[in-house]
Amino acid sequence: MRIINRWSIVSGMLLALAGTAAQASNFAAVGSAQCLISLSGFTSSLGPVTGSVVWVNMFSLNGVWTFNAGGTGTATGRSVGVGSPQANGTGLGGANSSDLSSVFTWTIAGGVMSVSFTSVTGEVLTGGRAGQTFTITGLPTLTGRISGDGRSITLATDAPAVETVSFSNGDVQPRICNRSRVLLRLN
């Protein structure tokens, strides 16, 4: 009986989340992130390489995530960020905003939801890189929980990992970020 009840709960969460094959579920998403950027990369212990230009960028995100049946999804949104001055004194910090879109896969196992991004692209709208486009690779998986009625989801970075932002002007920024997201069902 206990196995059947657990399966019923997981099946119910999947159906509530993804709807039917003909109808995807849309969620409003809001969250924040903090990223440590090190232009020379990171050591195996996840610290900046000695002598690297280092700074912190913090940003909020507001958007819509769409969960499709079969474990796929898309997300679009806008981020607004504030960067600290660079540790070596060469930069003054500043603010920026970007529109971005992504493709992801999702799973639910043992009551835990996992979201893995397969692609993230965007365009910088304001700040020193305004007009540039970017691609982010290597984002760590976000994990969290779904409410019993399938109408809200919480997600956060499960483990730190080096990700890479590549800009259209050729600049590359290795970074480590922590993220949190709250999603509320719209349909």
N, C-alpha and C positions, 0 to 999 in steps of 0.2 A: 504494500500500500504506500509506503513512504517513497519508493522509487517512482510510482505512478504520480504521486502528488508533486514531486520535484519536476518531473517531466512536464506535467500540466502547467506549472508555474513558468518554466523556461519557454514552453511553447506559447503560452499566453503573452509573455513579454515580447517574444519575436513577432507575433502577430500584431500586437499593439504598436510596436515600433515600426515595422515595415508595412503595415497595412496589407493590402492585396497586391498581387503582381501588377495590377492596373493602376494602383494608387500608391504613390510614395508618401512618406511622412515628412513634413517640413517642421523644423524646429528653429525658433529664434535662439541665437547663441550670443553670449556675452562672456568676456573673460579678460584675463591679463597675463602678461609674461614679462620676465626679466631675463636679459641675455648678457652674458659675458663674452665680449668679442676680443680675439687675440689674432692680429694679422699674421703672425708667424706660426700660428697653430697652437696645439696643446700637447702636453706631455702625456705619457701613458697613465699618469695619476690624475689626469684631467685639469692640471694647472696650466696657466699660460707659459709658453716657451720663454725662457729667460731673455730679456732684452726686447721682447715684442711690444709693439704699440697695442695698448689694452684700454678698453673702456666698457661702460655698461649702457645698454639701451633698455628702457622700460616702455611697454606699450599696452594699450587696451584694444580689444577687438569686439566688433559688433557686426553680426551677420546672420545668414540663414544657412542651415545645414539640411540637406535632403538625404534621407535614408531610403534606399531602394530594397525591395525584397531580393534575397540572394546574397546579401552581405556587401553591397557596394553603396557608394554615396558621393555627393558633391557638396562643396561648401563655398560660399562667396561672402565677402565682407570687407570692412574697412578697419584698418588699424591706425591708431594715433599714438605717436611715441615721443619720448623725451630721452635724449642721449646725454650722458655725463661728459665732462671734459676728458680728453684722452690722458692716460696716466703719465705720459712723457711730456705733457704740456704743449703738444703741437696743435691741439684742437680745442675749440671753445665749447663744445657740446651744441645742442640745438634741438629743435622740434621737427617732426615730420609726420606725414600721413601717406597711406598707401591703400589702394584697392587690390584685393587678391582673390584668387580662386584656386580650389584644390579638388583633387579626386582622392577618395579614400576607400578602404575596405573596413568592415566591422564584423566582430564576432561576439558571441555571448557564451561563456563557459563558466560553470560553477557560480552563477549569479554575478559574474564580473564581465563588464563590457570592455572590449579593446578596440581602439580605432588606430589604424596605420595609414599614413598618408603616402600615396604613390606618386603624386606630383603636386607642387605648389608653385604658382606663378603670380606675378603682380606687376603693378606700375606705381612708381612713387609720384604722389600728387603735389606735395609741398616739401620744403626743406632744400638742403644742398644738393640732393640727387633728383629733384623734380624733373619729370619727363623720362627718367630711366626706367627700364623694365628689369625684372629680376626673376630668378628661379631659386627655390630652396630645396636642397636634397639632404637626406639623412635624418629627417625629423624622427625623434623617438616616439614610440607608441604611447598613446594616452589611454589610461584605464580608469574605470569608475563604475558607478552603479546607476541602475534605472529604477525609477519609482515603481511601486506595485501596479499602478494604473497605466504605466508606460508614457506618462505625459511629461516627465522631467528626467534629465540625465545630468550627472556630474562626472567630469573627467579631469584628470591631471596627469602631468608627466610622471611616469613610473620609475624611471632611472635616467640619470644624466647621460648624454651622448653628444659627440661633436657633430654638428650639422654645418652645412655650407650654403652661404648666400652668394650667388654669382650674378653680377650686374651687367647690363648691356654695354657698359663702357670697358669691360674686361676686368674690373676689380672683383676680388674674391674675398669674402669675410668668413673665416671659420668662427663658430660660436657655440656656446653651450647655453641652453635656455631651460627655464622651468615655466610651465604653463598650467593654467587652470581654466576650465570652461563650465558654464551652467547653460543647459539647453532646455527650453520650454516648448512643448508641442503647439504648433499653430493650427493644425487641421485634425 
